[in-house]
Amino acid sequence: MKTLLSLCAGAALCILASCSEGPTKQMPYNQGINVIPTPVSLVQNEGSFKLSKNTAFSVSTPEAKTVAEYFAAQMNLATGYQITVSDKAGSNGITLVIDGALDVNDEGYTLDVTPQSVTVKAKTPQGLFYGMQTFMQLLPAEIESQAVVSGIAWTAPCVTVKDEPRFEYRGIMLDPCRHFIPVENVKKHLDVLALFKINRMHWHLTDDQGWRIEIKKYPKLTEVGSKRIDGEGTEYSGFYTQEQIKEVVKYAADRFITIVPEIELPGHELAAISAYPELSCKGEPTTPRIIWGVEDIVLCAGKEKPFEFLQDVFDEVAPLFPGEYIHIGGDECPKSSWKECPLCQKRIREEGLKADKNHSAEEKLQSYFVQRMEKYLSDKHGKKIIGWDEILEGGLAPSATVMSWRGEEGGIAAANMGHEAIMTPGSGGMYIDQFQGDPKIEPVSIGGYDPLSRVYAYNPTPDTLVTTGKANLIKGVQTNLWSEYMYNTDLLEYRAYPRVLALAEIGWTPLARKDYKDFERRLDNALVRLDELNINYHIPQPEQPNGSCNFVAFTDKASLEFKTTRPIKVVYTIDGTEPTPESTVYSAPIEFTESGVLKIRSVLPSGKMSKTRTITVEKQSLAPAKEVAKTTPGLEMQVTDGMFLNSSKLGEVKEWKKSVIKDLREITSVVKTSESMRGVKQYAAIATGYVNIPEDGVYYISSDNEEVWIDGKLLVNNGGEVKRFSRHDSSAALSKGLHEIKVVFLGHIIGGWPSNWNDGSVKLRKADTDKFVKITPEMLVH
């Protein structure tokens, strides 16, 4: 991340090194205007401005001076110049002016670039900051380098810009609860957000899987609530001290980003309840949740203790965050414990909460809970609340802003009630923890499919609100980075970028000015800027139609076709070497008549490449069907108790319980499981027999089980993987008739996902068809 001190120090070192510019070169990604988000109005004029060792900033106010110093430091780092800041105007200068009469909103600015000078005007320092970010994007992408870059012509095209954001709130949510995000990585994200004029970071600090903020009055929240023992048996932990919180808040504020903290209530509180069991209805000891999903142990709405606890928590949290909002969650709060709790039912009676045709008494109890905390935050701390759209249930708190995630309906309802709303619907592409490419070759995720194009296409203003004249109540838009399947910070960045850049344009650029094809072009430049910040962003991989597979069987000829989620150069080799940017360019399906190995990857205009896909292409004869004299429906299954993280120890098992199953679904349901998985007695199971293949052909095999064997060959091996969205498919040439099948299931939790939640199925897709179908009970015999 970039701190002002380190920027200045780095620039000074580079100047002392007397780095020379050398011959200049123009990279293809630096051609044209590449500003993200697209400004409201940009006119390109003749000529260009050249940044040089004589360039200096001219300012007349302390606020403008602070902005100038921020950008001068970064310019000095990349160029090796010693660009200064003073109150004197000069030739080849950059002038920053605060003008309260300017015809833009508080975040807006004007930018004039001529061959002799650059002038940024704004009503506020924030507007100056955004104007300078636009100017930085007119310069070559290498201007974001953290070290001197030689051979670059530091020129910006002459333009006239008038610009302001479409929405006040332009945000992303980071979730350190499921997987912790260290302070240094949070700052890294803030650097990127600032680059693209995103002004809110929603920080999800508490959840069932971990409490991540120090509360001095309740030390067990971090001593106990920040730690969990995952399904693999390892401890997972992490939290932010209050001093670290202050550090991050200041770092964000220096970049004109407001942090919105989230303290969940009354659900998603198992980590807190683990530390202080008396906060729940039953008061029983428990531990932070080790799996994903929704927890039914919640704060008790009938006791006073949870309210006192939350008031104490907010007394420490509110002063740490100077913004006007605190997010109180309010989502996914099961009411089952409240229905059974005498104290909750007493509260319902005392408060006169009665069920009606729209809401149960327990839903109205949640509304009571939220409104009580809203009043406390308003009266004691002068804060307004934001809540997920469930806070609409049972009645909305007076000053609440609704964050609409279950589609747009919650936001529309809030606006129709006169409340502001922030749109963040998963159905609109705003849940960027979902897949952005073929699930068969992408890192495992929660599911869904939100490629860059779908994210970019979202419009936060529903037509119905435009018609009713209430579109102005849509405060803004947000993408969410839930971290269940982001097992490290590299994965977090991989999911976030470049989709966050699409969010930047949604939130800033007028709808009529959006242009996805041009965004794709500008993205090539922006990705180089992300390279300079060491961001591990997503590069589209070559994908096969109907589901990618790294083992392709064929009998006569194989024709491998590829596509990418956005236009990008693809190169490949068939001689076993790693593809380079100069390798053969993919332009048509690749033909094989003999066995071979294909290596294929994508190439950006910068020369950066995606990871290599290695695809084994094998010529096979149709495996003959088995002649079996007598068969019985179903498969033979043997089961042993115990949790196995892999299949290597199964050969040592002495005792197996044997039975016959008719359907592969039975392999995952030998014991009764629950949504919480507490107390589940795990086991391993092996099902064997025959599968009746309906016709000759090459078949692709897919399964979320541990292993699938056909005719003695291990075709699907998910060992050590999170058992979701099978990403180790294979293929085989099979004759019509019976073929040996063995399916191995291990009951365990890896990566927060219980394999028991899968349906045990094995799916087949004939090579000349486009859909996988489950092996049915009628196809199984032994």
C-alpha positions in Angstrom: 0.0 0.0 0.0 1.0 3.6 -0.4 1.7 5.8 2.6 2.7 9.4 2.1 5.9 8.9 4.1 7.1 5.9 2.1 6.2 7.5 -1.2 8.3 10.5 -0.4 11.2 8.5 0.9 11.1 6.2 -2.1 11.1 9.1 -4.5 14.1 10.7 -2.8 16.1 7.4 -3.1 15.3 7.2 -6.8 16.3 10.8 -7.4 19.7 10.1 -5.7 20.2 7.2 -8.0 20.0 9.6 -11.0 18.0 7.2 -13.1 18.0 8.2 -16.7 14.9 8.1 -18.9 16.5 6.3 -21.8 14.7 5.9 -25.2 10.9 6.2 -24.8 8.4 3.6 -25.9 4.7 3.6 -26.3 2.9 0.5 -25.0 -0.3 -0.6 -26.7 -2.3 -0.5 -23.5 -1.3 3.2 -23.0 -2.8 4.3 -26.2 -6.0 6.4 -26.2 -8.1 7.6 -23.3 -8.2 5.0 -20.5 -10.0 6.6 -17.6 -12.1 4.4 -15.3 -14.8 5.4 -14.4 -15.7 7.2 -17.6 -16.3 10.9 -16.8 -19.5 12.7 -17.4 -17.9 14.9 -20.1 -14.5 14.6 -21.6 -13.4 16.4 -24.7 -10.0 15.6 -26.2 -8.1 18.5 -27.6 -4.9 18.9 -29.7 -1.6 18.3 -28.1 -0.3 16.8 -24.9 1.1 17.8 -21.5 4.5 16.3 -20.6 5.4 15.6 -17.0 9.0 16.6 -16.5 11.6 17.4 -13.8 10.5 21.0 -14.0 6.8 20.2 -13.2 5.5 21.6 -9.9 2.2 21.8 -8.1 0.7 25.1 -7.3 -1.8 25.4 -4.4 -3.3 28.1 -2.3 -5.0 26.2 0.6 -3.7 23.6 3.1 -6.4 21.1 1.9 -5.2 21.4 -1.7 -1.6 21.1 -0.5 -2.3 17.8 1.1 -3.9 16.4 -2.1 -0.9 17.7 -4.1 1.6 16.1 -1.8 -0.1 12.8 -2.1 0.1 12.8 -5.9 3.5 14.4 -6.1 5.0 11.7 -4.0 3.6 9.0 -6.3 4.7 10.8 -9.4 8.2 11.1 -8.0 8.3 7.4 -7.2 7.5 6.4 -10.8 9.4 9.1 -12.7 12.4 9.8 -10.5 11.6 13.5 -10.7 11.5 15.9 -7.7 8.1 17.4 -8.3 7.5 20.0 -5.6 4.4 21.7 -4.1 4.2 25.4 -3.4 1.9 28.4 -3.6 3.6 29.8 -6.7 2.4 29.1 -10.2 4.9 28.3 -12.9 5.2 26.9 -16.4 4.6 23.2 -16.9 2.7 23.2 -13.6 -0.3 21.5 -12.0 -2.6 23.9 -10.3 -5.2 22.7 -7.7 -8.0 25.1 -6.9 -10.9 24.8 -4.4 -13.8 26.9 -5.7 -17.0 26.8 -3.8 -19.0 28.3 -6.7 -18.1 25.5 -9.1 -21.1 24.0 -10.9 -20.5 20.4 -9.8 -21.5 18.4 -6.7 -19.2 18.0 -3.7 -17.3 15.1 -5.2 -17.2 16.7 -8.7 -14.3 18.5 -10.4 -13.2 20.1 -13.6 -9.9 19.2 -15.3 -8.2 21.2 -18.0 -5.0 19.8 -19.6 -3.1 21.9 -22.1 0.4 21.6 -23.4 1.6 24.1 -20.9 -0.4 23.3 -17.7 -2.9 21.2 -15.8 -5.7 22.7 -13.7 -8.0 20.9 -11.4 -10.9 22.7 -9.7 -13.4 21.4 -7.2 -15.6 22.4 -4.4 -13.9 20.2 -1.9 -10.5 18.4 -1.4 -12.3 15.2 -2.3 -13.2 16.6 -5.7 -9.6 17.6 -6.2 -8.5 14.1 -5.3 -10.8 12.6 -7.9 -9.7 15.1 -10.5 -6.1 14.2 -9.9 -7.0 10.5 -10.2 -8.4 11.2 -13.6 -5.2 13.1 -14.6 -3.1 10.1 -13.3 -5.1 7.8 -15.6 -4.3 10.1 -18.6 -0.6 9.4 -17.9 0.9 6.0 -18.8 -0.2 3.2 -16.5 3.4 2.9 -15.2 2.8 6.2 -13.2 1.5 3.9 -10.4 4.9 2.1 -10.2 6.5 1.9 -6.8 9.9 2.3 -8.4 11.4 4.5 -11.1 10.4 3.3 -14.6 12.7 4.4 -17.5 11.9 4.7 -21.2 8.4 6.1 -20.6 7.2 9.3 -22.1 5.2 10.8 -19.2 2.6 12.6 -21.4 -1.1 13.1 -21.0 -3.4 14.0 -23.8 -4.9 17.5 -23.7 -8.5 17.3 -22.4 -11.3 19.3 -21.0 -13.3 17.3 -18.3 -16.3 18.1 -16.2 -17.2 15.3 -13.9 -19.2 14.2 -10.9 -20.5 10.9 -9.6 -23.9 9.5 -10.4 -24.3 8.0 -6.9 -23.2 9.3 -3.5 -22.4 5.8 -2.1 -20.0 3.6 -4.2 -18.8 0.8 -2.1 -17.4 -2.7 -1.6 -17.8 -5.0 1.4 -14.9 -6.9 2.9 -15.6 -9.9 5.1 -12.7 -10.8 7.5 -15.0 -13.1 9.6 -14.9 -16.2 7.5 -11.3 -15.7 6.5 -9.3 -12.9 8.1 -7.8 -10.0 6.1 -4.6 -8.6 7.7 -4.3 -4.8 8.0 -1.7 -4.6 5.3 -4.1 -6.3 2.8 -7.0 -4.1 3.8 -4.8 -1.1 3.0 -3.9 -2.6 -0.3 -7.6 -2.7 -1.3 -8.1 0.9 -0.1 -5.3 1.9 -2.5 -7.2 0.4 -5.4 -10.5 1.8 -4.3 -9.0 5.3 -4.2 -7.6 4.9 -7.7 -11.1 4.3 -9.1 -13.1 6.8 -7.0 -14.8 4.2 -4.8 -15.7 6.0 -1.6 -17.0 3.4 0.9 -15.6 0.3 2.4 -18.2 -1.7 4.3 -16.2 -3.8 6.9 -18.1 -6.9 8.1 -16.5 -7.3 11.5 -18.6 -9.9 13.3 -20.3 -13.1 12.3 -20.9 -16.7 13.4 -17.4 -17.8 12.3 -15.4 -15.1 14.1 -15.5 -11.9 16.0 -12.8 -9.6 14.5 -12.8 -6.4 16.5 -11.3 -5.8 20.0 -13.9 -4.7 22.6 -12.1 -3.9 25.8 -15.1 -4.4 28.1 -15.6 -7.9 26.7 -12.1 -9.5 26.2 -13.5 -12.9 25.6 -14.9 -11.7 22.3 -11.4 -11.9 20.8 -9.9 -14.4 23.3 -12.6 -17.0 22.4 -14.8 -15.6 19.7 -12.0 -14.9 17.2 -10.9 -18.5 17.2 -12.4 -21.6 15.7 -11.2 -25.2 15.1 -12.0 -25.9 11.4 -13.2 -29.2 10.1 -9.6 -30.2 9.2 -8.7 -29.9 12.9 -6.6 -26.7 12.6 -7.2 -23.5 14.6 -8.2 -20.4 12.6 -8.0 -16.9 14.2 -7.4 -13.2 13.8 -8.8 -9.9 15.0 -8.1 -6.2 14.8 -7.0 -4.2 17.8 -8.7 -0.8 18.3 -5.4 0.8 17.4 -5.3 -1.1 14.1 -8.9 0.0 13.4 -7.9 3.6 13.9 -4.9 3.1 11.6 -7.1 1.7 8.8 -9.8 4.4 9.3 -7.2 7.1 8.9 -5.6 5.4 6.0 -9.0 5.3 4.3 -9.8 8.9 5.2 -6.6 10.1 3.6 -8.0 8.6 0.4 -11.4 10.0 0.9 -12.9 6.6 1.7 -15.4 6.3 4.6 -15.4 2.9 6.4 -18.8 1.6 7.4 -18.4 -1.0 10.2 -20.9 -3.8 10.6 -21.8 -5.4 13.9 -24.3 -8.1 13.2 -27.5 -8.3 15.3 -29.6 -10.2 16.3 -28.5 -13.2 14.2 -25.0 -14.2 12.9 -23.8 -13.8 16.5 -22.5 -17.3 17.4 -18.9 -16.1 17.9 -20.1 -13.6 20.5 -22.4 -16.2 22.1 -19.4 -18.6 22.2 -17.6 -16.1 24.4 -20.7 -15.2 26.5 -23.3 -18.0 26.3 -25.7 -16.0 28.4 -26.5 -13.8 25.4 -28.5 -16.6 23.8 -31.9 -17.9 24.8 -30.7 -21.2 26.3 -27.3 -20.0 27.6 -25.6 -23.2 26.6 -21.9 -23.4 25.9 -21.0 -23.4 22.2 -18.2 -22.6 19.8 -17.9 -20.4 16.7 -19.4 -21.9 13.6 -16.9 -24.0 11.6 -19.1 -24.3 8.5 -20.8 -21.9 6.2 -24.6 -21.2 6.1 -27.1 -19.8 8.6 -26.9 -20.4 12.4 -30.1 -20.8 14.4 -28.5 -19.9 17.8 -29.1 -16.1 18.0 -29.2 -13.3 20.5 -32.1 -13.6 22.9 -34.6 -10.8 22.4 -36.3 -11.6 25.7 -33.3 -10.9 28.0 -32.0 -7.5 28.7 -28.4 -8.7 28.7 -28.0 -8.8 24.9 -29.2 -5.2 24.6 -26.8 -4.1 27.3 -24.0 -6.0 25.6 -24.7 -4.4 22.2 -24.9 -0.9 23.8 -21.5 -1.5 25.4 -20.1 -2.7 22.1 -21.4 0.3 20.2 -20.0 2.6 22.9 -16.5 1.4 21.9 -17.2 0.9 18.2 -18.9 4.2 17.4 -16.0 6.5 18.3 -13.6 4.5 16.1 -15.6 5.3 13.0 -16.3 9.0 12.3 -18.7 8.2 9.4 -22.5 8.8 9.9 -23.5 5.2 9.5 -23.1 1.9 11.4 -24.3 -1.3 9.7 -26.2 -3.5 12.1 -26.8 -6.5 9.8 -30.2 -7.7 10.6 -30.2 -10.5 8.0 -30.8 -14.3 8.2 -32.0 -14.4 11.8 -33.9 -17.7 12.4 -36.8 -17.3 14.8 -37.0 -20.9 16.0 -35.3 -20.2 19.4 -37.5 -17.1 19.9 -40.6 -19.2 19.3 -39.6 -21.6 22.1 -38.1 -19.1 24.5 -40.4 -18.1 27.4 -38.6 -14.7 27.8 -39.0 -13.9 24.1 -42.6 -14.8 24.2 -43.1 -12.6 27.3 -41.4 -9.7 25.5 -43.8 -10.2 22.5 -46.8 -10.0 24.9 -45.4 -7.0 26.8 -44.7 -5.0 23.7 -48.0 -5.9 22.1 -46.4 -7.5 19.1 -49.1 -9.3 17.2 -48.8 -11.4 14.0 -50.7 -10.1 11.0 -51.1 -11.3 7.4 -47.6 -10.0 6.5 -45.4 -10.7 9.5 -45.2 -13.2 12.4 -45.0 -11.9 16.0 -41.3 -13.1 16.0 -40.6 -11.0 12.9 -42.1 -8.0 14.7 -39.8 -8.9 17.6 -36.8 -8.6 15.3 -38.1 -5.1 14.3 -38.4 -4.2 18.0 -34.8 -5.4 18.5 -33.5 -3.3 15.5 -35.5 -0.2 16.3 -34.3 -0.3 19.9 -30.7 -0.4 18.8 -31.3 2.2 16.2 -32.6 4.6 18.8 -29.6 4.0 21.0 -27.1 4.7 18.3 -29.0 7.8 17.3 -29.5 9.2 20.7 -26.1 8.3 22.2 -23.8 8.5 19.2 -25.6 10.5 16.5 -25.3 7.6 14.1 -27.7 6.3 11.5 -28.1 2.6 10.7 -27.8 0.6 7.6 -29.3 -2.9 7.6 -29.8 -5.8 5.2 -33.2 -5.9 3.7 -34.6 -8.2 6.3 -34.9 -5.2 8.6 -38.0 -4.3 6.6 -39.8 -7.3 8.2 -42.1 -6.2 11.0 -41.6 -2.5 10.4 -38.6 -0.2 9.5 -36.6 1.9 12.0 -37.2 5.6 11.4 -33.8 6.6 10.1 -32.7 3.3 8.6 -31.1 2.8 5.2 -31.9 -0.5 3.6 -29.1 -2.5 1.8 -31.0 -4.6 -0.7 -29.3 -8.0 -1.3 -32.2 -10.4 -2.0 -32.9 -8.9 -5.3 -34.1 -5.3 -5.7 -37.4 -5.7 -4.0 -36.1 -4.6 -0.6 -34.6 -1.4 -2.0 -37.8 -0.6 -3.9 -40.0 -1.2 -0.8 -37.7 1.1 1.3 -37.8 3.9 -1.3 -41.6 3.6 -1.5 -41.6 4.2 2.3 -39.4 7.3 1.9 -36.2 5.6 3.1 -32.9 5.6 1.3 -31.6 2.3 -0.2 -28.3 0.9 -1.3 -28.5 -1.7 -4.1 -26.4 -4.8 -3.8 -28.4 -7.6 -5.2 -26.8 -11.0 -5.8 -29.3 -11.4 -8.7 -27.8 -8.3 -10.3 -24.2 -9.4 -10.2 -23.2 -7.6 -7.1 -22.0 -10.7 -5.2 -18.5 -11.0 -6.6 -17.6 -14.0 -4.5 -19.4 -15.9 -7.2 -17.7 -17.6 -10.2 -16.4 -15.3 -13.0 -15.5 -18.1 -15.3 -16.1 -21.8 -15.9 -16.6 -23.4 -12.5 -14.8 -26.5 -13.7 -11.5 -24.6 -13.8 -12.0 -21.7 -11.5 -11.2 -21.8 -7.7 -14.1 -23.1 -5.8 -16.7 -20.5 -4.8 -20.2 -20.3 -3.3 -21.7 -20.8 -6.7 -23.5 -18.5 -9.1 -22.0 -17.0 -12.2 -21.1 -13.3 -12.4 -18.6 -12.6 -15.2 -17.3 -9.1 -15.7 -19.9 -8.3 -18.3 -22.8 -9.2 -16.0 -21.4 -7.0 -13.2 -20.9 -4.1 -15.6 -24.5 -4.4 -16.9 -26.1 -3.7 -13.6 -28.2 -0.5 -13.2 -29.0 0.3 -9.5 -32.1 2.4 -10.4 -35.1 0.2 -11.0 -37.5 1.5 -13.7 -40.4 1.3 -11.2 -38.7 4.0 -9.0 -38.0 6.2 -12.0 -41.7 6.0 -12.9 -42.8 6.9 -9.4 -40.2 9.7 -9.0 -38.4 8.0 -6.2 -35.2 7.1 -7.9 -33.4 9.8 -5.9 -33.8 7.6 -2.8 -31.3 5.1 -4.3 -28.3 6.2 -2.4 -25.8 4.1 -4.2 -24.5 0.6 -5.1 -22.1 -1.9 -3.5 -20.4 -5.2 -4.4 -19.9 -7.8 -1.7 -16.9 -10.0 -1.2 -18.1 -12.7 1.2 -15.0 -14.7 2.1 -16.3 -18.3 2.8 -14.3 -19.6 -0.1 -11.4 -17.1 -0.1 -8.9 -19.1 1.8 -6.1 -16.6 1.3 -5.7 -12.9 0.4 -4.6 -13.8 -3.2 -8.0 -15.5 -3.7 -9.7 -12.4 -2.3 -8.0 -10.2 -4.9 -8.7 -12.7 -7.6 -12.4 -12.6 -6.9 -12.5 -8.8 -6.5 -10.5 -7.6 -9.5 -11.3 -6.5 -12.1 -15.0 -6.8 -11.2 -14.6 -4.0 -8.6 -13.6 -1.7 -11.5 -17.0 -2.4 -13.1 -18.6 -1.4 -9.9 -16.6 1.9 -10.0 -18.2 2.7 -13.4 -21.7 1.7 -12.3 -21.5 4.0 -9.3 -19.9 7.0 -11.1 -20.7 7.1 -14.8 -24.1 8.3 -16.2 -26.0 5.4 -17.6 -25.9 6.9 -21.1 -22.1 7.1 -21.0 -21.5 3.4 -20.1 -20.0 1.4 -22.9 -18.9 -2.2 -22.1 -16.7 -2.7 -25.2 -14.9 0.5 -24.5 -14.6 -0.6 -20.8 -12.9 -3.8 -21.9 -10.4 -1.7 -23.9 -9.7 0.7 -21.0 -9.4 -2.3 -18.7 -6.1 -3.4 -20.4 -4.5 -0.2 -19.1 -6.1 -0.4 -15.7 -4.8 -4.0 -15.2 -1.2 -2.7 -15.6 -2.0 -0.2 -12.8 -3.1 -3.2 -10.7 0.1 -4.9 -11.6 2.0 -1.9 -10.2 0.1 -2.4 -6.9 0.8 -6.1 -6.9 -2.8 -7.2 -7.2 -3.6 -10.8 -8.1 -6.5 -10.1 -10.5 -8.4 -12.6 -12.6 -7.3 -13.2 -16.2 -9.9 -15.1 -18.3 -8.8 -18.7 -19.0 -9.5 -20.6 -22.2 -12.7 -22.5 -21.6 -14.3 -25.5 -23.4 -18.0 -25.3 -24.3 -20.3 -27.5 -22.0 -17.8 -27.6 -19.2 -14.0 -27.6 -19.3 -12.1 -30.8 -18.7 -8.3 -31.5 -18.5 -8.6 -35.1 -19.8 -10.2 -35.5 -23.2 -10.7 -39.0 -24.5 -11.5 -39.7 -28.1 -11.8 -42.7 -30.5 -11.2 -41.2 -33.9 -10.6 -37.5 -33.9 -10.7 -34.8 -31.2 -11.6 -31.2 -32.0 -10.9 -28.9 -29.0 -12.7 -25.6 -29.1 -12.1 -22.7 -26.7 -13.7 -19.4 -25.7 -12.9 -16.7 -23.1 -15.3 -14.6 -21.0 -14.0 -11.5 -22.7 -11.9 -10.9 -25.9 -8.3 -11.9 -25.2 -5.4 -13.5 -27.1 -5.0 -17.2 -26.5 -1.8 -19.1 -27.2 -0.9 -22.8 -27.1 1.7 -25.5 -27.6 1.4 -29.3 -28.3 5.1 -30.1 -27.9 5.1 -30.1 -24.1 6.6 -26.7 -23.6 5.1 -23.8 -21.7 3.2 -21.4 -23.9 4.7 -17.9 -24.2 3.2 -14.7 -25.7 4.9 -15.7 -29.0 3.5 -19.2 -29.1 0.9 -20.3 -31.7 -2.2 -18.1 -31.5 -5.5 -20.0 -31.1 -7.9 -19.1 -34.0 -9.8 -22.3 -34.7 -10.5 -25.6 -33.0 -7.4 -27.7 -32.4 -7.5 -31.1 -34.0 -6.0 -34.3 -32.6 -5.9 -37.7 -34.4 -3.4 -39.2 -31.9 -2.8 -38.9 -28.2 -1.0 -35.7 -27.1 -0.8 -32.9 -24.5 -2.1 -29.5 -25.1 -0.9 -26.5 -23.1 -3.0 -23.4 -23.5 -3.3 -20.0 -21.8 -4.4 -16.4 -22.3 -2.2 -13.3 -22.9 -3.0 -9.7 -22.0 -1.7 -6.8 -24.1 0.9 -6.2 -21.4 2.3 -9.7 -22.0 1.0 -11.0 -18.6 -0.4 -14.5 -19.0 -3.0 -16.6 -17.3 -2.1 -19.8 -15.6 -1.5 -22.7 -18.0 -4.2 -25.3 -18.6 -2.6 -28.7 -19.3 -5.0 -30.9 -21.2 -4.2 -34.6 -21.8 -5.8 -35.8 -25.0 -5.9 -39.6 -25.3 -7.0 -41.8 -28.1 -8.9 -44.8 -26.8 -10.7 -47.8 -28.0 -14.2 -48.3 -26.6 -13.8 -50.1 -23.3 -15.8 -53.3 -23.6 -18.9 -53.9 -21.5 -18.8 -56.7 -18.9 -20.6 -59.9 -19.3 -22.4 -60.6 -16.1 -24.6 -63.7 -15.8 -27.0 -62.4 -13.1 -27.5 -58.9 -11.6 -29.6 -57.4 -8.9 -30.7 -53.7 -8.8 -28.6 -51.3 -6.8 -25.0 -51.1 -5.6 -23.3 -52.9 -2.7 -22.1 -50.4 -0.1 -19.7 -50.9 2.8 -19.5 -48.3 5.6 -17.0 -47.7 8.4 -17.2 -45.2 11.2 -14.7 -42.3 11.6 -13.7 -39.1 9.8 -11.2 -39.5 6.9 -9.7 -36.4 5.3 -8.5 -38.6 2.4 -8.8 -42.2 1.1 -5.2 -43.3 1.9 -6.2 -45.0 5.2 -9.3 -46.9 3.9 -7.2 -49.9 3.1 -6.3 -50.3 6.7 -10.0 -50.6 7.8 -10.8 -54.0 9.2 -14.5 -53.7 9.9 -17.1 -52.7 7.4 -20.9 -52.7 7.6 -22.4 -53.9 4.4 -25.7 -53.1 2.7 -27.3 -52.5 -0.7 -28.3 -49.1 -1.9 -30.7 -48.3 -4.8 -29.6 -44.7 -5.4 -26.3 -43.0 -5.0 -28.0 -40.3 -2.9 -27.9 -42.9 -0.1 -24.2 -42.8 0.1 -24.2 -39.3 1.7 -27.1 -40.0 4.0 -26.0 -43.0 6.1 -26.3 -40.9 9.2 -28.6 -38.1 9.9 -27.0 -34.7 9.5 -28.1 -31.2 10.5 -27.7 -27.7 9.3 -25.2 -27.0 12.0 -23.4 -30.4 11.7 -23.0 -30.5 15.5 -22.6 -34.0 16.9 -22.7 -35.7 13.5 -20.9 -39.1 13.6 -18.8 -39.2 10.4 -18.1 -42.2 8.3 -16.6 -43.4 5.0 -18.6 -45.4 2.4 -17.7 -47.3 -0.8 -20.3 -48.3 -3.3 -19.5 -50.8 -5.9 -21.3 -52.6 -8.8 -22.0 -51.9 -12.4 -23.4 -48.9 -14.3 -25.4 -49.6 -17.5 -24.1 -47.2 -20.2 -26.9 -46.6 -22.7 -24.9 -46.4 -26.0 -21.4 -46.5 -27.3 -19.5 -43.2 -27.0 -17.1 -41.0 -25.2 -18.5 -39.9 -21.8 -17.5 -37.1 -19.5 -17.8 -38.0 -15.8 -18.4 -35.5 -13.0 -19.0 -35.9 -9.3 -18.5 -34.2 -5.9 -17.7 -37.5 -4.2 -14.1 -38.3 -3.1 -13.4 -40.7 -6.0 -15.2 -42.3 -8.9 -13.7 -45.4 -10.6 -14.9 -47.0 -13.8 -13.6 -50.3 -15.1 -10.8 -50.1 -12.5 -9.6 -46.6 -13.6 -9.7 -43.6 -11.2 -11.5 -41.0 -13.3 -12.6 -38.5 -10.7 -10.3 -37.7 -7.8 -11.4 -34.8 -5.5 -8.9 -35.7 -2.8 -8.1 -32.8 -0.5 -10.6 -30.6 -2.3 -13.6 -28.7 -1.1 -16.4 -31.0 -2.3 -18.4 -28.5 -4.4 -18.8 -28.0 -8.1 -16.7 -30.9 -9.3 -13.5 -29.4 -10.8 -11.7 -32.7 -11.6 -13.9 -34.2 -14.3 -12.6 -36.8 -16.7 -13.7 -38.7 -19.8 -13.6 -42.2 -21.1 -14.6 -44.2 -24.2 -17.2 -46.7 -23.2 -19.2 -49.4 -25.0 -22.9 -49.8 -24.5 -23.6 -52.1 -21.5 -22.4 -52.8 -18.0 -19.2 -51.3 -16.7 -17.7 -51.6 -13.2 -18.2 -48.6 -11.0 -16.8 -47.7 -7.6 -17.8 -44.5 -5.8 -15.9 -43.5 -2.6 -17.5 -41.0 -0.2 -15.8 -39.5 2.9 -17.9 -37.7 5.4 -15.9 -34.7 6.5 -15.7 -30.9 6.5 -13.0 -29.4 4.3 -12.9 -25.6 3.6 -16.0 -25.1 5.6 -18.2 -27.3 3.4 -19.6 -30.6 4.8 -19.4 -33.3 2.1 -22.6 -34.7 3.7 -24.5 -31.8 2.2 -23.9 -33.2 -1.4 -26.3 -35.6 -3.1 -23.8 -38.3 -3.8 -24.5 -38.2 -7.5 -22.3 -39.1 -10.4 -23.1 -37.3 -13.7 -22.4 -38.3 -17.3 -22.3 -36.2 -20.4 -21.9 -37.9 -23.8 -19.3 -35.9 -25.8 -21.8 -35.0 -28.5 -24.4 -33.6 -26.0 -24.3 -30.4 -24.0 -25.7 -31.4 -20.6 -24.7 -33.6 -17.7 -27.3 -36.1 -16.4 -27.3 -38.0 -13.2 -26.8 -41.8 -13.2 -30.2 -43.0 -12.2 -31.1 -46.0 -10.0 -32.2 -47.9 -13.1 -28.7 -47.8 -14.4 -27.1 -49.4 -11.3 -26.8 -53.1 -10.6 -24.6 -55.5 -8.7 
